[in-house]
Amino acid sequence: MVDKTRPYPHWHDFVGGGVSGLGARCITAPLDLLKIRRQLQSSDATVSSSRALTGEWNIFQNLYKIAEREGGIRSLFRGNIAASYLWMGYSISQFWVYGYASEYLKDRYSSKDPTSDNKRVATAISFTSGAFAGLCATAVTYPFDLCRTIFAARGLYPVAASNVTWSEYTTNLAAVNQGQLQRRPPRTLREFAQRLYQQRGLKGFLAGSAPGFLQIVPYMGLNFALHDLIMRKIGSSDSKVSGIAGMGAGVISKFLVYPLDTVKKRLQAQAFWEKGSETLNTNRLTSYNSAFLQDDRLNKRVVGAVNRGVGKKKSEVVIYDGMLDCFRQIARRESVSAFYKGLVPSLLKSSVSTGASFWLFTLTKNVLQSIHDSDL
């Protein structure tokens, strides 16, 4: 981070974190949606061909497919409110805790060896501080991460979703399979929280947290360690250099922990959609209640939206019994390559978001520190 020639107030980290988190989210929202969709899309028949997103490199083609079928450009920002809370809260917690932790560790090391300038242990301090900051930030914002996954998953599951995704008709038009009602997706943060609490209790808000906490230690540790190492080697505190260093650090760290992230997303989605049985029958829509379709002007559009999700074959969604079982079943049913679904858009997103996050954070801190210095 920016070298301090004098102590600066830690609220600088708080403000810088908020600016960086919100800015990075606004830039990368569509890529984040695509990455989550690809991670949740298994290799079996649970997703119809009309809904399937194919090819790691078909980024723009897949984004166009989502927008065309699910409500236009706004569908690419689905779950954006929850994600904005997540990114802003996460970034604030992360940079704020990192500032305190790195300062504490440097002081502790200096007290044991007053003649040292901390350079020998600088990378270790950055890694440890980053890992601890990531754990704290994840603990604070995890429910928003879960909510973001559920909203992003909308459109993969057998529920009517098209250019009338948010209408009264398609939200009430649940998937019916031999009399079994498929729950529709939540439309608001409040509805998500209420329904998840009713289904799972408080523990439901921690679904997928085991791989989430496991991945965050090396992910954020490497993120900060690599960023700070590059900055020290270059010898600059410029915000543009910080952004470039963040891009490289984000790609490397994300690639190393990506399988854990895929497992986390599968467990998160399962927490809301799975009904408690070993397998969940997800036959495509074979019937619908015409009472929902009183408006002739919308009848054709709604039926078309439903029928695009109709498939001819029965399929089963695998229910994972925890993190290790999820690893085993994905490897057995889909091959090891399934752990890396969505890797290309994810690395692109991680590069842009991490670079933007460090750039905006450093830029904000430099501005605040300049104001602080001018007031002295």
Order of alpha helices (4+ residues) and beta strands (2+ residues): alpha-alpha-alpha-alpha-alpha-beta-beta-alpha-alpha-alpha-beta-alpha-beta-alpha-alpha
